[in-house]
């Protein structure tokens, strides 16, 4: 199956554009100008459609590689605020102690259900030895309830330590700030679906910048020359 069938431009051009947009934090109109200066005459709504179609696909194809734990079993979990159509939504994120991205999840609500769904998503597909031994969060009561329920269900180890030490989350708080630098030029998302699609592109480019996945793993994935 040709993933670029019917597109005016070839896959190399489209995926390089998706990568640049998600990597450098620029408005669609400014990015349109930048591409035109390089001989790619394309309007900003088309760039938007490229991001919505291919950013999630890049994240999906590389997920297995960048999600692999780097032999650290101490996770830092936190949520940050993203505005979607004038309302606050909540981006749950987790990194390891070195700041490498583990997973993320966008939710319209900030409650026990969302707090439980996120770590459940993060450990999905991981073997027991790959799961965290320690998770540090803020002091929101929903985090403790969610982790306790996941332990009862066997998705997290019963020996897992849940810490709520504020200074230990400095690494993820700093990472939130760098992600927000990419989000700011967007000037607001319209719906949750498109917001999450764009954020998936931002997050995977952030993971690449941090050195994950390793270059040897990138070569195994499709579209390697573009990503």
C-alpha positions as CSV (number, residue, x, y, z in Angstrom):
1,X,0.0,0.0,0.0
2,X,1.3,3.5,-0.9
3,X,0.9,5.8,2.0
4,X,1.3,8.8,-0.2
5,X,-1.1,7.8,-3.1
6,X,-2.9,10.8,-4.4
7,X,-0.5,13.4,-2.8
8,X,0.9,16.1,-5.0
9,X,4.3,15.8,-3.4
10,X,6.3,12.7,-2.7
11,X,6.8,11.0,0.6
12,X,10.3,12.4,1.2
13,X,9.0,16.0,0.9
14,X,5.9,15.4,3.0
15,X,7.7,13.6,5.8
16,X,10.6,16.0,6.0
17,X,8.0,18.8,6.3
18,X,6.2,17.0,9.1
19,X,9.5,16.4,10.9
20,X,10.6,20.1,10.6
21,X,7.3,21.4,11.8
22,X,7.1,19.1,14.8
23,X,10.7,19.6,15.7
24,X,11.2,23.4,15.5
25,X,8.0,25.0,16.8
26,X,6.8,27.3,14.0
27,X,3.4,28.6,12.9
28,X,1.7,27.0,9.9
29,X,1.9,30.3,7.9
30,X,5.6,30.9,8.7
31,X,6.3,27.3,7.8
32,X,4.4,27.8,4.5
33,X,6.7,30.7,3.7
34,X,9.8,28.7,4.7
35,X,8.9,25.8,2.4
36,X,8.1,28.2,-0.5
37,X,11.5,29.7,-0.2
38,X,12.9,26.1,-0.7
39,X,10.9,25.5,-3.8
40,X,7.9,23.7,-2.2
41,X,4.8,25.7,-3.1
42,X,2.2,24.5,-0.6
43,X,-0.4,26.4,1.5
44,X,-0.7,26.1,5.2
45,X,-4.0,24.1,5.3
46,X,-2.2,21.4,3.3
47,X,0.6,21.4,5.8
48,X,-2.0,21.0,8.6
49,X,-3.5,18.0,6.8
50,X,0.0,16.5,6.5
51,X,0.6,16.9,10.2
52,X,-2.8,15.3,11.1
53,X,-2.2,12.3,8.8
54,X,1.5,11.6,9.2
55,X,2.6,12.8,12.6
56,X,0.6,10.1,14.4
57,X,1.8,7.5,11.9
58,X,5.5,8.4,12.6
59,X,4.9,8.2,16.3
60,X,3.1,4.9,15.9
61,X,5.9,3.4,13.8
62,X,8.6,4.5,16.2
63,X,6.7,3.9,19.4
64,X,8.2,0.4,20.0
65,X,11.7,1.8,19.8
66,X,11.5,5.0,21.8
67,X,9.2,3.5,24.5
68,X,11.7,0.7,25.4
69,X,13.0,1.4,28.9
70,X,16.6,2.5,29.2
71,X,17.3,0.2,32.1
72,X,15.9,2.7,34.6
73,X,13.0,1.8,36.7
74,X,12.3,5.1,38.3
75,X,9.5,7.1,36.5
76,X,8.4,10.7,37.0
77,X,4.8,11.3,36.2
78,X,3.0,14.6,36.0
79,X,0.3,16.5,34.0
80,X,0.4,19.8,32.3
81,X,-2.4,22.0,30.8
82,X,-3.2,22.4,27.1
83,X,-5.9,24.7,25.9
84,X,-8.3,23.2,23.3
85,X,-11.1,25.4,21.9
86,X,-10.9,27.7,24.9
87,X,-11.0,25.0,27.5
88,X,-8.2,23.4,29.5
89,X,-7.3,19.8,28.8
90,X,-4.7,17.7,30.6
91,X,-1.6,16.2,29.0
92,X,-0.3,13.4,31.3
93,X,3.3,12.7,30.7
94,X,6.0,10.4,32.2
95,X,9.8,10.5,31.8
96,X,12.6,8.5,33.5
97,X,15.1,10.0,35.9
98,X,17.3,11.1,33.0
99,X,14.4,12.9,31.3
100,X,13.8,10.4,28.5
101,X,10.2,10.2,27.4
102,X,8.3,7.2,28.5
103,X,4.7,7.9,27.4
104,X,2.0,10.6,27.2
105,X,-1.8,10.8,27.2
106,X,-4.2,13.7,26.5
107,X,-7.4,13.8,28.5
108,X,-10.3,16.2,28.6
109,X,-10.6,15.6,32.4
110,X,-8.3,15.5,35.4
111,X,-9.7,12.7,37.6
112,X,-9.0,9.2,38.9
113,X,-10.1,7.6,35.7
114,X,-7.6,9.7,33.6
115,X,-4.9,9.2,36.2
116,X,-5.4,5.4,36.0
117,X,-5.7,5.2,32.2
118,X,-2.4,6.9,31.7
119,X,0.0,4.6,33.6
120,X,-2.1,1.7,32.3
121,X,-1.3,2.9,28.8
122,X,2.3,3.4,29.6
123,X,3.0,-0.1,30.9
124,X,0.9,-1.8,28.2
125,X,3.1,-4.2,26.2
126,X,5.9,-4.0,28.7
127,X,7.3,-7.2,30.3
128,X,7.3,-7.4,34.0
129,X,11.1,-6.7,34.3
130,X,10.5,-3.5,32.1
131,X,7.9,-2.0,34.4
132,X,8.9,0.6,36.9
133,X,9.9,-0.1,40.5
134,X,9.2,3.5,41.6
135,X,6.8,6.2,40.3
136,X,7.1,9.7,41.6
137,X,4.1,12.0,41.2
138,X,2.7,15.2,42.7
139,X,0.4,15.0,45.7
140,X,-2.9,14.8,43.9
141,X,-4.9,12.1,45.6
142,X,-6.1,10.7,42.3
143,X,-2.5,9.5,41.5
144,X,-2.3,7.3,44.6
145,X,-5.8,5.8,44.0
146,X,-5.0,5.0,40.4
147,X,-1.7,3.4,41.1
148,X,-3.2,1.3,44.0
149,X,-6.0,0.1,41.6
150,X,-3.5,-0.9,38.9
151,X,-1.5,-2.8,41.5
152,X,-4.6,-4.8,42.5
153,X,-5.3,-5.6,38.9
154,X,-1.7,-6.8,38.4
155,X,-0.7,-4.2,35.8
156,X,1.8,-2.7,38.2
157,X,4.0,-4.6,40.7
158,X,2.6,-4.8,44.3
159,X,6.2,-3.9,45.4
160,X,6.2,-0.7,43.4
161,X,7.0,2.4,45.5
162,X,4.8,5.4,44.9
163,X,6.6,8.6,46.0
164,X,5.2,12.1,46.2
165,X,8.4,14.1,46.5
166,X,8.1,17.5,44.8
167,X,11.7,18.2,43.9
168,X,12.1,14.8,42.2
169,X,9.7,16.0,39.5
170,X,11.9,18.9,38.5
171,X,13.1,16.9,35.5
172,X,9.6,16.5,34.1
173,X,8.6,20.1,35.0
174,X,11.5,21.3,32.9
175,X,10.5,19.0,30.1
176,X,7.0,20.4,30.1
177,X,8.5,23.8,29.5
178,X,10.4,22.7,26.4
179,X,7.3,21.0,25.0
180,X,5.3,24.2,25.6
181,X,7.8,26.1,23.4
182,X,6.7,23.9,20.5
183,X,3.0,24.3,21.3
184,X,3.0,28.1,21.7
185,X,3.2,28.9,17.9
186,X,0.1,26.8,17.2
187,X,-2.0,29.5,18.9
188,X,-4.7,27.1,20.1
189,X,-6.1,23.7,19.1
190,X,-9.7,23.4,17.8
191,X,-10.7,19.9,18.9
192,X,-9.1,17.2,21.1
193,X,-8.5,14.8,18.2
194,X,-6.4,17.2,16.2
195,X,-4.6,18.4,19.3
196,X,-3.6,14.9,20.2
197,X,-2.4,14.1,16.6
198,X,-0.2,17.2,16.6
199,X,1.1,16.5,20.1
200,X,2.1,13.0,19.0
201,X,4.3,14.5,16.4
202,X,5.8,17.0,19.0
203,X,6.5,14.2,21.5
204,X,8.2,11.8,19.1
205,X,10.4,14.6,17.8
206,X,11.3,15.4,21.4
207,X,12.1,11.8,22.0
208,X,14.4,11.8,19.0
209,X,16.1,14.9,20.2
210,X,16.8,13.2,23.5
211,X,18.5,10.3,21.7
212,X,15.6,7.9,21.7
213,X,15.3,5.7,19.7
214,X,18.9,4.8,19.1
215,X,20.0,5.4,15.4
216,X,20.3,1.7,14.9
217,X,16.6,1.3,15.8
218,X,15.5,4.1,13.6
219,X,16.9,2.3,10.6
220,X,14.7,-0.6,11.3
221,X,11.5,1.5,11.0
222,X,9.7,2.4,7.8
223,X,10.3,5.9,6.3
224,X,13.8,5.9,7.8
225,X,15.3,8.3,5.3
226,X,12.7,10.9,6.2
227,X,12.6,10.5,9.9
